[in-house]
């Protein structure tokens, strides 16, 4: 049956168009100028730990939102993650809570 939750434009894409679109999206490294969701999607592809996908997505979204105003630091975070640390990048500073924990929300 037809999935009524999927927008008509997506339903009408061919398999080749979807593969091309996904490949293009995954190979372009985002920058701080990109939308938060694009950055999060790209960084999710670099997960290494055993944490749940939901937790990882929320943690990445939180970091990206906190760094959105510090574009150079956000670019440094993106570089560090997407190159697996092989390219030198600047320090990324994140504000801690009063009790010293890093809050992910």
Helices and strands as residue ranges (DSSP letters): H 8-11, H 15-27, H 36-44, H 53-67, H 71-82
